[in-house]
Amino acid sequence: MIAWAVHRPAVVWAAAASLLLAGGVAFTRLPLATRPTVELPRLTVSATWPGASAELVEAYLSAPIEAAIQTVRGVRRVDSESDEGSAQLTVHLAADADVPLARLGVLERLDLLRDDLPAGATPPRVGNYVPEELAEQPLLQYTLAGPYTPGTLARLAQRVIVPQIGTLPGVAGVSVMGGAEVGVTVAYDAARLRQLGVDPAALAEALSTSRVVLAVGAERAGGGRHSHGGCGAARDGEPRVCAAARGGGAAPE
């Protein structure tokens, strides 16, 4: 092969020129972006507050969590989305940020914020951002057992095991299932209800809605719109009167 190429230099030069020409043509036809989109590392934070309106979730759940996360080193921006009873936050990290270290810092800030969250709100959960098209089924599942109550086991898993496993490289998220939920069992006297003419279904509905928190009014002042108010259960079991706060010069809705 070498002897053949030595005796035919014209053929070798022609082949080299053809390759250079083909490479130049292919390079000009490559789809190049003048401003390419760079996907920065992200974390997700979720929390729930059953019965709360989107306005109250934003004011008392999303805003404090967002303010606490902003102080973590490596956090570039925090976006939040508040719905009825739930809050979803996306934490955008710097390109050179250490993701496990940033996640540990977020967990520490949220642990300090735990006592300041509203009553009835679940502790925030932190996970690595995974696009929907890349989401997969859980890789591993563990069963936690021991001489403790189900509620204690759930708290141990949430406060001890989840932070340790969640900071391992390659772990996108850790979720806890099972445990005990705090609740109240209500027993009623069926004969007494019949005497009063009260339907058990009406009693169940009154109990289910007795602690619902809703935004009951809004005001417009300047270019802003602010929601106020809430509903709860009074001492005699009757719902409290809900009213919107009204400020000077603001038009209530």
C-alpha positions in Angstrom: 0.0 0.0 0.0 2.8 2.4 0.9 4.8 1.5 -2.3 1.6 2.0 -4.4 1.0 5.5 -2.8 4.7 6.5 -3.3 4.5 5.8 -7.0 1.2 7.6 -7.5 1.4 10.9 -5.7 -1.2 12.6 -7.9 -3.8 10.1 -6.8 -3.0 10.6 -3.1 -3.1 14.4 -3.5 -6.5 14.2 -5.3 -7.9 11.9 -2.5 -6.7 14.3 0.2 -8.2 17.3 -1.6 -11.5 15.5 -2.0 -11.6 14.7 1.7 -10.9 18.4 2.6 -13.5 19.6 0.2 -16.1 17.2 1.5 -15.3 18.2 5.1 -15.6 21.9 4.3 -19.0 21.4 2.6 -20.3 19.3 5.6 -19.1 21.9 8.1 -21.1 24.7 6.4 -24.3 22.6 6.5 -24.1 21.7 10.3 -27.1 23.1 12.3 -25.3 25.6 14.5 -27.0 27.8 17.2 -25.7 31.3 17.7 -27.1 31.2 21.3 -27.3 27.6 22.4 -29.5 26.7 25.4 -27.5 25.4 28.4 -29.4 23.2 30.9 -28.2 24.2 34.4 -28.5 21.8 37.3 -31.8 22.1 39.2 -33.5 20.9 42.3 -37.2 20.6 43.1 -38.9 21.3 46.4 -42.5 20.4 47.1 -44.8 20.9 50.1 -48.5 20.5 50.8 -51.0 22.3 53.0 -54.4 20.5 52.7 -57.3 22.9 52.5 -55.4 26.1 51.9 -56.1 28.3 49.0 -53.5 29.2 46.4 -53.1 32.7 47.8 -52.4 31.5 51.3 -50.1 28.8 50.1 -48.1 31.5 48.3 -48.0 33.8 51.3 -47.3 31.4 54.1 -45.6 28.4 52.4 -44.0 29.2 49.1 -42.6 32.7 50.1 -40.9 31.5 53.3 -39.4 28.5 51.6 -38.2 30.6 48.7 -36.6 33.1 51.0 -34.8 30.4 52.9 -33.4 28.7 49.8 -32.1 31.9 48.2 -29.4 32.1 50.9 -27.9 28.7 50.0 -24.5 28.9 48.3 -24.7 28.0 44.6 -28.4 28.8 44.2 -28.9 31.1 41.2 -32.7 31.5 41.0 -35.8 30.0 42.6 -39.2 29.7 40.8 -42.3 28.8 42.6 -45.8 27.7 41.6 -48.6 27.8 44.2 -51.8 25.8 43.8 -54.7 25.0 46.2 -53.1 22.9 48.9 -49.6 22.5 47.3 -46.5 24.4 46.4 -43.9 23.4 43.8 -40.5 25.2 43.7 -37.7 24.8 41.1 -34.2 25.7 42.4 -31.8 26.7 39.6 -28.2 26.2 40.5 -25.1 27.9 39.1 -23.2 26.0 36.4 -20.3 25.3 38.6 -22.3 24.4 41.7 -21.8 21.2 43.7 -25.3 19.7 43.4 -25.0 17.3 46.4 -23.6 20.1 48.6 -26.3 22.5 47.4 -29.0 20.0 48.1 -27.6 19.4 51.6 -27.6 23.2 52.2 -31.3 23.4 51.1 -32.2 20.6 53.4 -30.5 22.3 56.3 -32.4 25.6 55.6 -35.7 23.8 55.4 -35.1 21.9 58.6 -34.6 25.3 60.4 -37.8 26.6 58.8 -39.9 23.6 59.8 -41.2 25.2 63.0 -42.2 28.4 61.3 -44.4 26.7 58.7 -48.2 26.9 59.1 -50.0 24.2 61.1 -51.2 21.4 58.9 -48.4 21.8 56.3 -46.3 18.8 55.4 -42.5 19.1 55.7 -41.0 20.2 52.3 -39.4 17.5 50.2 -36.3 18.0 48.1 -35.3 16.1 45.0 -33.2 16.4 41.9 -34.9 17.8 38.8 -35.8 15.0 36.3 -37.5 15.9 33.0 -40.8 14.1 32.4 -39.4 12.3 29.3 -36.5 10.8 31.4 -38.6 9.9 34.5 -38.3 6.2 35.3 -39.7 3.7 37.9 -37.9 3.6 41.3 -34.6 1.7 41.1 -34.6 0.4 44.7 -37.3 0.0 47.4 -36.5 -0.5 51.1 -38.8 -1.6 54.0 -38.1 0.0 57.3 -39.0 -2.0 60.4 -38.3 -1.8 64.1 -39.7 -1.6 67.6 -41.3 1.8 66.9 -44.8 3.1 66.0 -45.5 3.6 62.3 -45.5 7.4 62.8 -42.0 7.3 64.4 -40.7 5.1 61.6 -42.1 7.5 59.0 -40.4 10.5 60.8 -37.1 8.6 61.0 -37.2 7.8 57.3 -38.1 11.4 56.4 -35.6 13.2 58.7 -32.6 10.7 58.7 -32.7 8.3 55.8 -34.0 10.5 53.0 -31.4 13.3 53.4 -28.5 10.7 53.5 -29.7 8.7 50.4 -30.8 11.8 48.5 -27.3 13.4 48.6 -25.7 10.3 46.9 -24.4 10.9 43.4 -26.9 9.8 40.7 -29.9 9.8 43.1 -32.7 11.9 41.6 -35.2 11.6 44.4 -36.3 9.7 47.5 -39.9 9.2 48.6 -41.4 7.8 51.7 -44.6 5.7 51.6 -46.6 4.3 54.5 -46.4 5.2 58.1 -49.2 6.6 60.2 -51.3 9.7 59.5 -52.5 11.9 62.3 -56.3 11.8 62.4 -59.3 11.9 64.7 -62.1 9.4 64.9 -65.5 10.9 65.5 -68.3 8.7 67.1 -71.9 10.0 67.1 -75.1 8.9 68.7 -77.4 7.7 65.9 -80.6 8.0 68.0 -79.8 11.5 69.1 -79.1 12.5 65.4 -82.5 11.1 64.4 -84.2 13.1 67.2 -82.5 16.3 66.0 -83.3 15.4 62.3 -79.6 15.5 61.3 -78.5 13.3 58.5 -75.1 11.5 59.2 -74.0 12.6 55.7 -74.5 16.2 56.6 -72.4 15.7 59.8 -69.6 14.1 57.8 -69.7 17.0 55.3 -69.6 19.6 58.1 -66.6 17.8 59.7 -64.7 17.6 56.4 -65.1 21.3 55.7 -64.7 22.7 59.2 -61.0 23.4 58.8 -60.9 24.5 55.2 -58.9 27.7 54.7 -60.0 29.8 51.7 -59.3 33.3 50.4 -62.5 35.2 51.0 -61.8 38.6 49.4 -59.3 40.7 47.5 -58.4 44.3 47.2 -56.8 46.4 44.5 -54.5 49.1 45.5 -52.5 50.8 42.7 -51.4 48.1 40.3 -51.5 45.2 42.8 -54.1 42.7 43.8 -54.0 41.2 47.3 -56.1 38.5 48.8 -57.2 38.4 52.5 -59.2 36.4 54.9 -59.9 32.8 55.8 -62.5 30.5 57.2 -62.3 28.1 60.1 -64.5 26.5 62.8 -65.8 28.5 65.8 -66.0 27.1 69.3 -69.6 26.2 69.0 -69.1 24.3 65.8 -70.6 27.0 63.5 -68.5 28.5 60.8 -67.0 31.9 61.5 -68.0 34.9 59.5 -65.4 35.5 56.8 -64.6 39.0 55.6 -62.1 40.6 53.4 -59.8 43.2 54.8 -60.3 46.6 53.3 -57.6 49.3 53.2 -57.9 53.0 52.4 -58.5 53.7 48.8 -58.8 50.0 47.9 -61.7 48.6 46.1 -62.9 45.2 47.6 -64.0 42.4 45.2 
